[in-house]
């Protein structure tokens, strides 16, 4: 690959800008000062800019812990986007795989690997996505049966059966909420649970709980396929996926 193309795709600037960097003597190619933009970068060569390694990868993969208030888009004239949070990532081809609502938090994969994104989002693949949900009121056995059987949310087809787990009930205790004790008679005010779905319909999780009369109050995605949200990431933080995470995700 031409040196100017390599540097440009690695995020150091436009082709014109990196040509100026090369001519300024700030780029080293295998320890020697690069002089021409058309010099070739072969596999295994070391490229340095101001003494720092420049590494270009064809595909990049990032895990973001999306905060509320940020939209899952590449650009927007009014709101901050998830790409704004990745401001230090230079690739112009990075995009979010799927979307989370503006008020929804949690795991979001960003990449420039269009093939993997298509596979993960394809309705035929049924890639599982797991969410932490707080809803208003008590999820009853009948509610759970409907959600896990598949229910009508206003589309042509019923939802594919979901899987509910880690269900906990909360009651009011003065000015705070606490988990309901066994056999306690206090009315349930909120239910905290996890739900796994294998579809990606518009506002699906919110519409599913609305269909059983339990409005969602908080929603956070915990996983997508084999990819689990890194608990060390604070809202708004991101990191590159490990090689192992990428391999497992592609097997999904």
N, C-alpha and C positions, 0 to 999 in steps of 0.2 A: 504494500500500500504506500502511496506517496506520503511523505512526511507531513505536508500541509494538511492533507485529508485526515491523516491519523490524529494530528493535534486538534483539528476542528471537531472531529467526531468524539474526541475525548473531552470536549467542552471548554477548550481554551479560547475559543472565539470563532469568528467567521474565517473563511479561507483567506480573505484579504488581511484580516487582523493577524492571523498566525504567520503569514508570510513576513510581516513586519517583525514579529518576534524572532523568527529564524534569522533574518538579516541582521538583527541586533546582537547576535551571538549568545543569546540566552538559552539556546537549546543544544543539548549534547546528545549525540547518537553513538552509542557504544564507546563513550568516553571522549569522543572527538567533537569539536564544535561543528554543528551542522551549518552549511553555507548556502544550500539551495533548497527551495521548497519541494523540488521534484525528487530529492533523494529518497531511496526506498527503505521502508521499515520491514525487515524480514522477521519471521517468527524467532523468538528468543533474544532479539535485540533489546538493549536497555535504552530507554528514552528519558532524558531528564530535562526539566524546565526549572531554571533558577535553582538547580541542585536537587529538586524533588522529582521522584519517579512519576511518569505519566503513563497510566495504564488505560487502554481502551478495550472495552468488552462489547461484543456485538449485542448481547442481551443483558439487561440489568433488572434486578428484582428487589423491591423494597417493601418492608412491612411497616405500616403506619398505624399508630393508635389514634384514630380520628377523634378529635374533640367535637362536642356539640357546637353549632354555630358556623361550621365550615361545610361547604357544599362539595359533593363528589363530582367535580368537573375540572377541565383543564384550564378554563378561563371564565371569568364573569366580570361584568362591569360594576356590580353592586356589592357582591359578597366575596369574602376570602374563599379560595379554593384549596383543595388538598395539595395541589401543585405549588401553591404559595408557601406551604409548610416545608416543601422540599426545595427551597430556594437555592441551596448550595449544590443541588444536583443539576448538572449542565445539560444533560440530554434533552432535546426538544421533543422527543418522541415518547416520553414517559406518559402513561395514562392510567387512570384507576380501572381495575378489573371489577366491573359492576358498580353499584352505587349504594351508599347509605344515605338515608334521609338527613336533612340538615340538623335535626335535633338528635340523631342517633350517633352513638359513640362506638369505638372499638376497631376491630381488625379490618384493615383495607389493604389489599395487595395493589401495588403500582409497578408497572413494567412496560417495556417496549416490545415484549414477546407476544405478538398478535395471535400466533397459533395456540399458545398455552391459554391465553385469555379466552379465545373462542371455545376451547375444550372445556374450560372451567364453567363457562356461562351457558353452554349448550343445554337446552331442555332435555335432550336425549341422554345426557350423561348423568343426570340426577346427583350432582355433587352436593353433599350434605353441608349445611351451614347451621351453626349452633349459636344461640342468642341467650343472654341473660335478660330476663324481663321482670319488671314490676308492674302489676296490674291493680286496678281498683276493685276491691271486693274479693270474694272467695271463689277460687276455682273449684267447682264441685265435681264429684265423680261423673255426673252427666256432661259437664263441660269438657272434662278430660276425654271422655269417650267420643264426643263429637270431634274434638281436635285430632285425636289419634285415629279416628276412622276416616276423616275427610269431611269437609263441610262446605256449604254454599257461601261464598263471599261476594256474590254478584257477577261472577264470570260464567262462561258457558259450561265449564266443568267444575266439579268439586275439587277441593285441594287434595293433593296427594297426602296420605296419612302422615302426621307429624309424630314426633316422639317427645314426651314430656318427662322431665327428671328433676331431682333436687327441689321438690316443692315444699315451701315453708310459708306458714301463715303468720300474719302480724296483727296485733291488736293495739288499741290506744292505751297508753298508761300515763296519764297526766298530760304533759306537753311533749311526750316522745312516743315512739313506736317500739315495740318489742315483740319477739317471737311468741306465739301462742303456746301455752303449756298444754300438755296432754289432758284431755277431758275438761279443759277450761271452758266456761260458758260464754265468755265475752265474745261479742260479734267480731268476725274477721273484717279488718279494714283494708288490708292489702295482702296480695299474694306475691311471693318472690319465687321464681322458677326458671328453669332452662328449657328451651324448646329447640329441637332440630328439625329443619325442613330441607327438602331437596328440590325446591323450586325457587324461582326468583321473580314472582309476580309483583306488580306495583303495590307498594305499601303492604305487602302480604301479611307480615306478622301482626301489624296493627289491625288490619281488616279481619284477621282470623279471631283475635280476641274481642273485637267489637261485635262480631257475629254471635258471640256467646254472652254479650252484655258486660264485658269486663274491659273497659278502656285501658290502653297501655299508658303508663305514667313514665316509664324509663325503659330504654332499649339499648343494648350493647352487644355487638357481635363478638363472639369468643373464638370462633374457628371457621375455616373454610376448607373443606376436604381434610387433608392431613396437616394443614397449616394452623398452628395454635397461636393466639395472641401472646406475645412476650410480656409477662407481668412486670418486667423491669422497665417497660416503656411507659412513661407518663403520657397523658393526653397531649397530642401534638408532636410527640417524639417519633422518630423512625429509625430503622436500621436496615442494612442489606440482609437479604436472606443468606443463610449458610448453604454450602454445597449440598449438605444432607437434606435440608428443607426443600431445596429446588428439586432434587432427585425424587423425593417422596411425593412432592406435589405433581410432578409430571406423571408419576405412576398412577395418581388418582384418576 
